Amino acid sequence: MSDSDHAPARRNFVAKAASIVVGGLISVVAPIAGLFTLFDPLRRKTDTRGLVRVASLASLETNGQPRKFPVLDTLVDAWNKTENVPVGSVYLQRTGDATVRVLNSVCPHLGCSVGYNASTQGYFCPCHRSSFTLDGAISDPKSPSPRGMDELEAVVRDGEVWVRFQNFRKGSSDKIAV
């Protein structure tokens, strides 16, 4: 056997070795990258709900009647991000030059939508006849609601009303966030 018989095998050694290394890298890196993509939502830190812009301060009269406003927020779930999604509604009442009272429009009894009655200067839940005062307290001791309306945190910034919107457990006398 001469050196010329082994020459083609030696010449192909580098090409074969390179193809094995590249193939090995692809077979290892691709599944790992796929697992990172698959589990990406689980690795993300959960975004705690922050403040949401609800209305301009100028749209509320000082010491005027409460007005109902929708709360639109950005929802993020797994890989999707949807902006301006209605997540609830609130009643805003301007109580001073730069202060606002914010009440969740959901009845704490069973979650019905509470309405504002201008003639009685209070809120009324049509489902089980719960009634609330202007500041959200229970106005009738016989009310089935276990607590007053849920007041939410509000910040007035640059003439805009920002609310930390959240819902609370229904039917409980304690205000437990859900």
PyMOL commands that set and color helices and strands:
alter all, ss='L'
color gray80, all
select helices_A, chain A and resi 3-38+40-43+57-59
alter helices_A, ss='H'
color red, helices_A
select strands_A, chain A and resi 52-56+67-77+80-94+100-104+115-117+122-125+130-132+153-157+160-164
alter strands_A, ss='S'
color yellow, strands_A
deselect
rebuild
show_as cartoon
